[in-house]
Amino acid sequence: MNPLAKISAAILIAVPTVHAQTTVDGAAIADEVQGANWLSYGRTYSEQRYSPLKTITDETVKGLGLDWFLELPDQRSLISTPLVVDGMMYFTGSWAKLFAVDLRARKVVWTYDPKVLEIAGDRARIFWDSNRGAAYWKGRLFVATGDGRLIAVDAQTGQEVWSAQTTDPKLPLYINGAPRVFRDKVLIGNGGTEVGSARGYVTAYDTATGKQAWRFYVVPGDPAKGFEDEAQAMAAKTWTGEWWKHGGGGQTWNGLTYDPEFNRFYIGTGNGSPWNRKIRSPGGGDNLFLCAIVALDADTGKYVWHYQTTPGESWDYNSNMDIVLADLTIAGKPVKALMHAPKNGFFYVIDRSTGKLISAEKIGKVTWASHVDLKTGRPVEIPGARYEDGEAMVFPSAFGVHNWPPMSYNKDTGLVYIPTMEMAGWFSDKGMNPVTWHATNFQMDPGVRFTKGDELPIKIDASWLLAWDPVKQKKVWEVKLPGVWNPGTLTTAGNLVLQGRADGKFFVYNAKTGAALWSFNAGLGISSAPITYAVDGKQYVSLLVGWGGAGMSFAGTVTAQHGWAYREQPRRLLTFALESKSVLPASPPPRIPQPVVKEDFKVDPLLAQQGSDIYVRNCTLCHGGSAVSGGYAPDLRESQAPLFLEAFHEVVIKGSRQLQGMPQFKELTDKDLVALQHYIRRQAAKAAKAGALKVDAGK
Ligand code: CA
């Protein structure tokens, strides 16, 4: 064919437009300079969530408006960070359903449903529907499911390419995290520490075939069976008793960062299984590698270094929060740093070439330790915090000062933008026998009580967006936020910080000063971090709106105050641009569930107490602490089903609503249901007596 013929052929097929195709590989994901695509959970390997795009700035943002939106009627929790590749968006929704959206046509091109509820069956009781995202590598998407599968999906067609079971389905393990991709491999961990005897690990799989490449265990197994590697033998020296019978813990459900400069993974590790060290490791010990960052060689999965944030943890202070890489200048010297704000309330700056701690300071209210000794690298604990005498109230709670909602780092301002919380944690093992205690798989029991009766002992709950200088280890500004459970942040070269809020408002702030510049009412609590990208050279901001995550499950009244009653408001994907003026249809207003009071139901206090124990183990995760729903599942105090034993039996024991998300509990008896009935009616009467909670309208 002559060159002219080639040109005319090109003209003939010029519709539809052929756009540049990005090969999404290691070089593309490491590229901090391009801003059009958002290729990984934290945008790039650094997990900074910093975009170089700057059409939307502190000057122009006042012209930001809703450009278009997508209704997502079958969705519940939306907590994920979408990916954008060449004008296509990919995101995960409830139960790991994958959506592919053409950003030019503004419509869903395909969806992939891994059928999690069908496959998980009654195992779905240990995980909520949340999924934090997918990974993209060379034309394939990777998504992990609550029932423990890692699945490769063709990005063009939405067809499954391979599926690998990463967990033993008999064990109470689940996945809600986003996989990470590197050098033709995909890495995934799992969660499950609070619902049985669990042992944490991460596994790398071949992206082409799904074949396992390597696995690293976070805690040592039974020494009699031999250790998997030298790191396990080293870790075993920091454990006492027969920890392996309890699993040990260290689940890796979030906080996986690949470092292309050192070809390493930094793994943020989980808390103990169980939380209570008196049970887990009765002679004490640091219990490596719980609550730590472990650096692994990315090709082999072999141990390189570790830094433990909470030695001998006893409070669920895991280190599963995001790990952000940055080049910092500290005391005049360039440092290849990593930054980490785990649950325990300290902000850590670590030299990632060696694992050496540079600095650590408190970013919120912390009463379990006075400070971190920089010579030893260890926290200095405050006597009593470890509930040595049976009980203690400490800050933070098991929710942490910072949880998984990701922070962002802006190299222009030099600041990190962190969603933080202040909540009291109460821990008691009074009357428990550490020798005879054992976990019941698929039930919530961390080996220590964390509620006092039905409520936390004091109601202290507050939250902020904190701008933190990691070099000076100092607060620069903060903004008070509604409730406690607020989502992750995005920062941009336009001197902006963007964050949704628990009260459904989406805010943009000046990154240097914290001044609020713009806001939008999304009509439902927001639990996802926003992203920004460009299509055909134009900058957009997108945000998933769908209240979700653990904070709303456990925190009861703290999250119920927003009025996001179960599934009452629509779930959506919102996209914003400058000069756009689309209008979002109004959502049903916030509503606080109204408990049904049955005057003729006489609550038996003993039965109600038995019901409370059954509730904490089986129901809290979804229906909320103290039977107050934060919006994830129906509020049982206003639900009709528990009022009538036959209906209650159908739903709970027979599992009639399993495919709608209510797992079957076939091991519960009708006697248990009667106890639950008394507990729920007691909670309903209590709420009615106290007067209905009012919706907090926020600012
Ligand atoms: Ca935990």
Boltz pocket constraint, residues with backbone or C-beta under 6 A from the ligand:
constraints:
  - pocket:
      binder: B
      contacts: [[A, 193], [A, 194], [A, 270], [A, 271], [A, 316], [A, 318]]
      max_distance: 6.0
